[in-house]
């Protein structure tokens, strides 16, 4: 046992005085947070590096199919609406599975969660690569999404557990670099691959890379924390899957023009989510909720959650509008569009470590407040898109938006989760990831709906299709800019660092442990 602790200490860069990660404590108690002296400054723990690399691969896969829709339609003889389900099904699965990850990550060890996530992802990738018909391809994508849904909360929960507060900004910045560059590279990589091969190559390219990373990770990854046995409430699982899945699907259908059916799914989804919330409140009294909503009692986390959701909604709205503008209005190819927007994603990723270091030194407000104003400014600039707007101006506005989001996301995520006691980290990560999926669907639906309604009105009045669509895009960007003012208002109310008093407000079976850990925070 001592040898295991020493190995974990060397791997994670932590001190093993009574082993703060897996030291002698009852099995039903959460792992202790590492102290500042428990971490080698300037060095990212090996467990985080492994999880970050794996997360990069699965997130890259999330956007790699965006340019393959025409190939799928031709090769598998399906309609465009059916082919879009390789993306829609992925999103719906993520929305349905992520709410369960908070419970799952507390119940199993780090290695078991990692092996499950990557094993399922690899199985889905292999199935999709060999798919003889579209239905099998869709099943493969859904299987991939199940594995992907676990990786992001696993990474964030582990990071909050093994990295001390004084160094979280730097490490979170490195994580931001990985998860920002991956979706930016996805469309570009797929565009290059599709010029020289079939859509199957997109999966065959990912499969050996993900397999190698999984093999290496299972050899080196150490368990962090102590699993806690708890029963699962299957009614909660069903309500989460139905509620969040229907909500995201209904919002997605708004973006595709199916208003009547969309309303039905959105209303049904909200009703199921309501049942889910009531069920969790009852289960909290018994100490076994699927998603612990006591995280929302912490004001700093709640504000961070609201800010990130609105910012994510604005980001996804712009991400759907900009390709439409570049391809439908300006006539660029998908590959050219991917190359034009790629610098913004790369810039966002490269700024992540710098933002993290600045956060560790100065706190969050000096980053979040300018970043929030930058988001509004970038979206306001996009309201001036036209047939003659220079591409360098489009590129500059997109880079400004991405850099502003980088300045917001890293500090806000760190402050928000840092305001929670350790036993709620997994639930906090799960809630953030779930609302990101909902915000993404809502942002996309809102942008496309506003654009479509405005364009239809102008076409009815005799305006040409191109001019009407362009004016609709301007209005959609304006709505996004107005909504993003909420980001500014919330940013002005965010604390410089995590509110330590939030720990004392937690009611539940871990109060005694929270008090015991207070000096280490």
C-alpha positions in Angstrom: 0.0 0.0 0.0 2.9 2.4 0.8 4.5 1.7 -2.5 1.2 2.6 -4.2 1.0 5.9 -2.4 4.6 6.7 -3.2 4.0 6.0 -6.9 0.9 8.2 -6.9 2.8 10.9 -5.2 5.6 10.8 -7.8 3.1 10.7 -10.7 0.8 13.5 -9.5 3.5 15.6 -7.9 2.0 15.4 -4.4 3.2 15.1 -0.9 2.2 11.8 0.8 2.0 12.9 4.4 -0.8 10.5 5.4 -1.6 10.5 1.7 -4.1 13.3 1.2 -5.5 11.6 -2.0 -6.1 8.1 -0.8 -5.2 8.3 2.9 -6.8 6.4 5.7 -10.4 7.6 5.8 -13.8 5.9 5.7 -14.8 4.7 2.3 -18.0 6.8 2.3 -16.0 10.1 2.6 -14.6 12.1 -0.3 -10.9 12.4 -1.0 -9.1 15.4 0.6 -8.0 18.3 -1.5 -4.3 18.5 -2.0 -2.5 21.4 -0.3 -0.3 23.9 -2.1 2.8 22.0 -0.9 1.4 18.9 -2.4 2.0 20.0 -5.9 5.2 20.7 -7.8 4.8 24.2 -9.0 5.1 24.8 -12.7 4.4 21.1 -13.5 1.1 19.7 -14.7 0.4 16.3 -12.9 0.8 13.3 -15.2 -2.7 12.2 -14.5 -4.0 15.5 -15.9 -1.7 15.4 -19.0 -3.0 11.9 -19.8 -6.7 12.9 -19.4 -6.1 16.1 -21.3 -4.6 14.3 -24.3 -7.4 11.8 -24.4 -10.0 14.6 -24.1 -8.4 16.4 -27.0 -8.8 13.3 -29.2 -12.5 12.7 -28.4 -13.4 16.4 -28.8 -11.6 16.5 -32.1 -13.8 13.7 -33.2 -17.0 15.7 -32.2 -16.5 18.2 -35.1 -14.6 16.1 -37.6 -17.8 14.9 -39.4 -19.1 18.4 -40.2 -17.7 18.4 -43.8 -18.7 14.8 -44.5 -22.5 15.2 -45.0 -22.4 15.3 -48.8 -20.2 12.2 -48.9 -22.5 10.4 -46.6 -25.5 11.3 -48.7 -23.9 9.9 -51.8 -22.2 6.8 -50.4 -25.0 5.6 -48.1 -27.9 6.9 -50.1 -29.6 9.0 -47.4 -31.2 12.4 -47.4 -29.4 15.5 -46.0 -31.8 15.5 -43.1 -30.9 11.9 -42.2 -27.2 12.5 -42.7 -27.3 15.4 -40.3 -28.1 12.9 -37.5 -24.4 12.0 -37.3 -24.0 15.3 -35.6 -27.5 15.7 -34.0 -27.4 12.1 -32.6 -24.0 12.9 -31.1 -25.3 16.0 -29.4 -28.4 14.3 -28.1 -26.5 11.4 -26.6 -24.1 13.9 -24.9 -27.1 15.7 -23.4 -28.7 12.5 -22.2 -25.5 10.9 -20.7 -23.7 13.8 -19.1 -26.2 14.2 -16.2 -25.3 10.7 -15.1 -21.6 11.3 -15.0 -21.6 13.0 -11.6 -22.9 9.9 -9.9 -20.7 7.6 -12.1 -17.5 9.4 -11.3 -18.1 9.2 -7.6 -18.9 5.5 -7.7 -15.9 4.2 -9.7 -12.1 4.7 -9.6 -10.3 7.0 -12.0 -8.8 4.1 -13.9 -12.2 2.4 -14.3 -13.9 5.6 -15.5 -11.0 6.2 -18.0 -11.1 2.6 -19.2 -14.9 2.7 -19.6 -14.9 6.1 -21.4 -12.1 5.3 -23.9 -13.1 1.7 -24.4 -16.7 2.8 -25.4 -15.2 5.5 -27.6 -12.9 3.1 -29.4 -15.8 0.6 -29.9 -17.9 3.3 -31.4 -15.1 4.5 -33.7 -14.4 1.0 -35.0 -18.1 0.4 -35.6 -18.5 3.7 -37.5 -15.4 3.0 -39.6 -16.8 -0.4 -40.7 -20.4 0.7 -41.0 -22.0 -1.0 -44.0 -25.2 1.1 -43.8 -26.2 4.5 -42.3 -28.0 3.0 -39.3 -24.8 1.3 -38.2 -22.8 4.5 -38.7 -25.3 6.4 -36.5 -25.0 3.7 -33.8 -21.3 4.1 -33.9 -21.5 7.8 -33.5 -23.9 7.5 -30.5 -21.5 5.0 -28.9 -18.7 7.5 -29.4 -20.7 10.2 -27.8 -21.3 8.0 -24.6 -17.5 7.8 -24.2 -17.0 11.4 -24.9 -19.6 12.4 -22.4 -17.6 10.9 -19.6 -14.2 12.3 -20.5 -14.7 16.0 -20.0 -16.3 15.8 -16.4 -13.6 13.2 -15.5 -10.8 15.6 -16.6 -12.3 18.6 -14.7 -13.2 16.6 -11.5 -9.7 15.1 -11.4 -8.1 18.5 -12.0 -10.0 20.1 -9.1 -9.0 17.2 -6.9 -5.2 16.9 -7.5 -4.3 20.5 -8.3 -4.1 23.1 -5.5 -6.0 26.3 -5.7 -2.9 28.4 -6.2 -2.0 26.5 -9.4 -5.4 25.7 -10.9 -5.4 28.7 -13.3 -2.2 27.5 -15.0 -3.4 23.9 -15.3 -6.9 25.0 -16.4 -5.3 27.2 -19.0 -3.5 24.2 -20.5 -6.8 22.3 -20.5 -8.4 25.2 -22.3 -5.7 25.0 -24.9 -6.5 21.4 -25.6 -10.3 21.6 -25.7 -10.2 24.9 -27.8 -7.8 23.8 -30.5 -9.5 20.4 -31.0 -12.9 21.6 -32.3 -11.1 24.3 -34.4 -9.0 21.7 -36.1 -11.9 19.2 -36.7 -13.4 20.8 -39.8 -10.0 21.6 -41.3 -8.7 18.1 -40.7 -11.8 16.6 -42.2 -11.7 18.9 -45.2 -8.1 17.8 -45.9 -8.9 14.1 -45.4 -12.0 14.2 -47.6 -10.0 15.7 -50.5 -7.9 12.5 -50.6 -10.1 9.8 -49.2 -13.5 8.6 -48.1 -15.4 9.5 -44.9 -14.3 6.2 -43.4 -10.8 7.6 -43.2 -11.9 10.1 -40.6 -12.6 7.2 -38.2 -9.6 5.2 -39.4 -7.4 8.2 -38.6 -8.7 8.6 -35.1 -8.8 4.9 -34.2 -5.1 4.1 -33.9 -4.4 7.4 -32.2 -7.1 6.9 -29.6 -6.0 3.3 -29.1 -2.4 4.2 -28.5 -3.4 6.9 -26.0 -5.7 4.5 -24.2 -3.0 1.8 -23.9 -0.5 4.3 -22.7 -3.0 5.9 -20.3 -4.0 2.6 -18.7 -0.3 1.8 -18.1 0.5 5.1 -16.4 -2.8 6.4 -14.9 -3.1 6.2 -11.2 -6.3 6.3 -9.2 -7.2 9.6 -7.6 -9.6 9.7 -4.7 -11.7 7.0 -3.2 -14.9 5.6 -4.9 -18.1 5.8 -2.8 -20.7 3.1 -3.2 -24.2 4.4 -3.9 -27.3 3.0 -5.6 -28.5 4.5 -8.8 -32.1 5.8 -9.2 -33.2 4.6 -12.6 -36.2 7.0 -12.7 -33.7 9.8 -12.5 -31.6 8.3 -15.3 -34.7 8.0 -17.5 -36.0 11.5 -16.7 -32.5 13.0 -17.4 -32.2 11.2 -20.7 -35.8 12.0 -21.8 -35.7 15.6 -20.5 -32.4 16.9 -21.6 -32.4 14.8 -24.8 -35.9 16.1 -25.8 -34.9 19.7 -24.9 -31.8 19.7 -27.0 -33.6 17.9 -29.9 -36.4 20.4 -29.8 -34.1 23.3 -29.9 -32.1 21.7 -32.7 -35.3 21.3 -34.8 -36.1 25.0 -34.3 -32.8 25.7 -36.2 -34.0 23.4 -39.0 -37.4 25.0 -39.3 -39.7 22.5 -37.7 -41.4 24.9 -35.4 -44.5 22.9 -34.5 -42.7 19.7 -33.6 -40.0 21.7 -31.9 -42.4 23.3 -29.4 -43.8 19.9 -28.5 -40.3 18.4 -27.8 -39.2 21.5 -25.9 -42.3 21.6 -23.7 -42.0 17.8 -23.1 -38.3 18.1 -22.3 -38.9 20.9 -19.8 -41.6 18.9 -18.1 -39.3 15.9 -17.8 -36.4 18.1 -16.5 -38.9 19.5 -13.9 -39.7 16.0 -12.8 -35.9 15.2 -12.7 -35.2 18.3 -10.5 -38.0 17.4 -8.0 -36.7 13.8 -7.9 -33.2 15.0 -7.1 -34.4 17.3 -4.3 -36.1 14.3 -2.7 -33.0 12.0 -3.2 -30.7 14.7 -1.6 -32.5 14.1 1.7 -31.4 10.5 1.5 -27.9 11.4 0.4 -28.0 9.7 -3.0 -29.0 12.1 -5.8 -28.0 11.4 -9.4 -27.1 15.1 -9.9 -26.6 16.9 -6.6 -28.3 20.3 -7.0 -26.9 21.6 -3.7 -24.1 22.9 -5.9 -26.5 25.7 -6.8 -26.6 26.9 -3.2 -23.1 28.2 -3.7 -23.6 31.7 -5.1 -20.3 31.9 -6.9 -20.8 28.6 -8.7 -24.3 29.7 -9.7 -23.1 33.0 -11.1 -20.2 31.2 -12.9 -22.7 28.7 -14.4 -25.0 31.5 -15.7 -22.1 33.4 -17.2 -20.6 30.3 -18.9 -24.0 29.2 -20.3 -24.7 32.6 -21.8 -21.2 32.9 -23.2 -21.4 29.5 -24.6 -24.7 30.3 -26.2 -23.3 33.4 -27.9 -20.2 31.4 -29.1 -22.2 28.6 -30.6 -24.6 31.1 -32.3 -21.7 32.8 -33.9 -20.1 29.5 -34.9 -23.2 28.5 -36.9 -23.7 32.0 -38.4 -20.2 32.6 -39.6 -19.9 29.4 -41.8 -23.3 30.2 -43.3 -22.1 33.7 -44.1 -18.8 32.5 -45.6 -20.3 29.6 -47.6 -23.8 30.7 -48.6 -23.2 34.4 -49.0 -19.5 34.7 -49.9 -19.2 31.4 -51.7 -16.3 29.8 -49.9 -15.8 26.1 -49.8 -16.0 24.2 -46.5 -12.2 23.7 -46.5 -11.7 27.5 -47.1 -14.1 28.3 -44.4 -12.4 25.9 -42.0 -9.0 27.5 -42.7 -10.4 31.0 -42.2 -11.9 30.2 -38.7 -9.1 27.9 -37.6 -6.7 30.7 -36.5 -9.3 31.9 -34.0 -9.6 28.5 -32.3 -5.8 28.1 -32.3 -5.4 31.6 -30.8 -8.0 30.8 -28.1 -6.0 27.7 -27.2 -2.6 29.3 -27.2 -3.9 32.1 -24.9 -5.3 29.6 -22.5 -2.0 28.9 -20.6 -1.2 32.7 -20.4 -4.7 33.4 -19.1 -4.2 30.6 -16.5 -0.9 32.1 -15.2 -2.4 35.6 -15.1 -5.3 34.2 -13.1 -3.0 32.5 -10.6 -1.2 35.8 -10.1 -3.9 38.4 -10.2 -7.3 36.6 -9.9 -10.2 36.4 -12.3 -11.7 39.9 -12.5 -8.8 41.5 -14.5 -9.4 38.8 -17.1 -13.2 38.2 -17.0 -14.3 41.8 -17.2 -12.2 42.8 -20.3 -13.1 39.4 -21.9 -16.8 40.0 -21.4 -16.6 43.4 -23.1 -14.6 41.8 -25.9 -17.3 39.3 -26.6 -19.9 42.1 -26.9 -17.5 44.1 -29.2 -16.8 41.1 -31.5 -20.5 40.2 -31.9 -21.3 43.9 -32.5 -18.6 44.0 -35.2 -20.2 41.0 -36.9 -23.5 43.0 -37.3 -21.7 44.8 -40.1 -21.1 41.8 -42.3 -21.6 42.5 -46.0 -20.7 41.2 -49.4 -17.6 43.4 -49.4 -16.3 43.0 -45.9 -12.6 42.1 -46.2 -11.7 38.6 -45.1 -9.0 40.0 -42.8 -11.7 41.9 -40.9 -13.8 38.7 -40.6 -10.7 36.9 -39.3 -9.9 39.7 -36.9 -13.4 39.8 -35.4 -13.4 36.0 -35.0 -10.0 36.0 -33.3 -11.2 38.8 -31.0 -14.2 36.7 -30.1 -12.1 33.6 -29.4 -9.5 35.5 -27.3 -12.3 37.1 -25.3 -13.9 33.7 -24.6 -10.5 32.3 -23.5 -10.2 35.2 -21.1 -13.6 34.4 -19.7 -13.9 30.6 -19.6 -10.7 29.6 -17.8 -11.1 32.0 -14.8 -14.8 31.5 -14.5 -14.7 27.7 -14.6 -11.9 27.7 -12.1 -13.6 30.1 -9.7 -17.0 28.4 -10.1 -15.8 24.9 -9.3 -13.4 26.2 -6.7 -16.3 27.5 -4.7 -17.6 24.0 -4.2 -16.5 21.5 -1.5 -14.5 18.6 -3.0 -17.3 16.0 -2.7 -19.4 18.2 -5.2 -16.7 18.6 -7.8 -18.0 15.7 -10.0 -21.6 17.0 -9.8 -20.5 20.5 -10.5 -18.6 19.4 -13.6 -21.6 17.4 -14.7 -24.0 20.3 -14.3 -21.7 22.6 -16.3 -21.2 20.1 -19.1 -25.0 19.5 -19.3 -25.9 23.1 -19.5 -23.2 23.7 -22.1 -25.0 21.2 -24.4 -28.4 22.9 -23.7 -26.8 26.4 -24.3 -25.2 25.2 -27.5 -28.5 24.0 -28.8 -30.4 27.1 -27.7 -27.7 29.4 -29.1 -27.8 27.7 -32.5 -31.6 27.6 -32.6 -32.0 31.2 -31.6 -29.4 32.4 -34.2 -30.9 30.4 -37.1 -34.5 31.2 -36.1 -33.9 34.9 -36.0 -32.0 34.8 -39.3 -34.7 32.8 -41.0 -37.7 34.8 -39.8 -36.0 38.1 -40.8 -35.0 36.7 -44.2 -38.5 35.3 -44.9 -40.0 38.7 -44.1 -37.7 40.5 -46.5 -38.2 37.9 -49.3 -42.0 38.4 -48.9 -41.4 42.1 -49.5 -39.5 41.5 -52.7 -35.9 41.5 -51.4 -33.5 39.0 -53.2 -32.6 35.8 -51.3 -28.9 36.7 -50.8 -29.6 40.2 -49.5 -32.4 38.9 -47.2 -30.2 36.2 -45.8 -27.4 38.7 -45.2 -29.8 41.1 -43.3 -31.1 38.1 -41.3 -27.5 37.3 -40.2 -26.9 40.9 -39.2 -30.0 40.8 -37.0 -29.0 37.4 -35.5 -25.5 38.7 -34.6 -27.2 41.8 -33.0 -29.4 39.6 -30.9 -26.3 37.7 -29.8 -24.5 40.9 -28.9 -27.5 42.1 -26.8 -27.7 38.7 -25.0 -24.0 38.8 -24.3 -24.5 41.9 -22.2 -25.6 39.5 -19.5 -22.0 38.2 -19.6 -20.7 41.7 -18.8 -23.2 42.2 -16.0 -22.4 38.8 -14.4 -18.7 39.3 -14.9 -18.8 42.6 -12.9 -20.3 40.6 -9.9 -17.8 37.7 -10.0 -15.3 37.6 -7.2 -11.5 37.8 -7.7 -11.1 34.2 -6.6 -13.3 31.4 -5.2 -15.5 32.5 -2.3 -14.1 30.5 0.7 -17.2 31.2 2.7 -19.2 29.1 0.3 -17.9 26.0 2.0 -19.6 26.9 5.2 -23.0 27.2 3.6 -23.1 23.6 2.5 -25.7 21.5 4.3 -25.3 17.8 4.3 -23.5 14.8 5.6 -20.0 16.3 4.8 -20.2 19.4 7.0 -17.7 17.9 9.5 -15.3 17.0 6.8 -15.6 20.4 5.2 -14.7 22.1 8.5 -11.8 19.7 8.9 -10.4 20.6 5.4 -11.0 24.4 5.7 -7.4 25.2 6.8 -5.9 23.5 3.8 -7.9 25.7 1.4 
